[in-house]
């Protein structure tokens, strides 16, 4: 490790001295250092950058298990923060309705959650969102997306042949 530090210090000194010279008198770094030294510095720096950004040396952009776990933990923490903010903004009945919507249409529920959180951050919500207010927001979203026709489920029962209505 001390040799790597010496190489970096030598490179920094050469760079500083190059900056102080007149533009025509600059000396190339490869002239003063061997090509092997430069290649070693480049490889070491590349390894540092790859380890810093969590990439493996395979170069495929794959994440190390530690980096992957750290990323998952960050996503989980963000999701927990999002849920806690929604719990503060929504009344329990509205949260239940939104959870039921999320079971059927997760994308739509996620969009409505984002919309509610944006409204809360902008200060547009003066009180907690009730179920009625949530329904109004959902209707607005339906109108904006062009789904103004309400979907309805119609159940038609067939008469059974063995039952006699006389």
N, C-alpha and C positions, 0 to 999 in steps of 0.2 A: 503494500500500500504506500509506503513512503516514496517509492519510485514513481508511482502514478502522480502523487502530489508534486514531486519535483518536475515531472513532465508538464503538468499544468502550469506551474509557476514559470517554467522556462518559456512556455508558449505565451503566457501573459506578458512577460518581460519583452519578448520579441515583438509582440503586437504593439505594446506601448512605444517601443523604440521606433517601429515602423511609422507610427502616427506622428512622431516628432520630426521625422526626416522630411525633406522636400519631396514632392511627388515623384520626381524623376529618379531619386536615389533610393527608392524603396527596395528592400531586399526580400525576395520570396521566402516564405517560411519553409518551403520544401528544400531550399538551397542550404539553409542553416541546420535543419534537422533531417535525419534520414527518413526515407519513405516508410520504413518499417515503424519508426517512432510515430509518424503521423497516422499510420493505419491503426496502431495500437491505441492512440488517443481517440480516434474516430470510433473504434469498436467499443471502447470503454464508455464514451459519451452516449453512444446508441444504447448500450445496455442500461445505463442510468435512466435515460428517457423512457425506455420500454418498461423498466421496473416501476418508474414513477407513475406511468399511465396504466399500469396493470396489464400490459401486453406480454405474451410469451415470446420467446426468441424464435418461434416458428414463423413469425411474421404474418400469420393469418388473421391477426386482430383478435385472437381468442383471449378471453380473460382468464387470469389465474383463479383458482378456487377461492382464494382469500378476497380478491377484488370482486368476484361474482357475489360472494356472501355479503361483502360490504355494500354493494349496490342493492341487493335484495333488502338488507336491513334499512337502507335509506328510503327505499320505496315503501316499505312497511311503516316506517315512521311518518312519512308524508301522508299515507292513507289514514293512519291513526289520528294525525292532526286534523285531517279533513273531516273525519267522522266526529271528532270532538267539537269542531266548529259548527257542524251541522246540528249536533245535539244542543248547542247553545242557542241556535237560531230557530230551530223548528220545535213546535209543540209535539208531544208524544204521538198524538193522533196523526199529525202530518208526517212524522217519521215512519209510522207504520204504513201509511198509504204509499209513501215513496218506496219503502222496502218491497211492498207488493208489486209495484210497478217495475222495480228493478228485476224481479223474478221473471217477468214476462218480456220486458223491453229494457235490457240493461243500458243500451246506448242512450235511449231517451231519458232514463232516470239519471244517468251521469251528466247529461246536458242540463237537466233541470237543477241538479245539485250545483253545478258550476254557476248557473245563472243566479241561484239564490245566494251563493257565497259572494259573487260579484256585487250583488245588490247590497249585501251586508257590509262589504268592504267600502262601498261608495257612500254608505250611510243612508241608503234609500229605505231601509227597514227600521221603523221606529219601535216595533214590538216583535215578539216572536211570531213566526208564520203559523197561522192556524190551518186546519184542514181545508176550510173554505177558500182561504187565500191560495193555498197550494193548488186547489182545483182550478181557480181562476188563472194561475200561472200556467198550468197544464193546457188550459184552453187557448191561452195566448200562443203557446208553443205549437199547438196543433194548427192554429190559423197561420202562423208564420211558415210552417213547413208545408202548407197546402193540404193537409189532411183534415179539411174542415168537415168532411162527412164522417159522422160518428159510426164506428163499427158496432154492429149489434149482433147478438147471437139469438137466433130463432130456433126454438125446439118444436119440431113437428112430430107428434106421436102418431104412429100408425095404429090403426085398429087391429086388434088381433083376431084372427079367424075363429079361434075357439071360444072367444067371449061373445056372449049374446046379450044385446042391449034391450030385448023385448021386455 
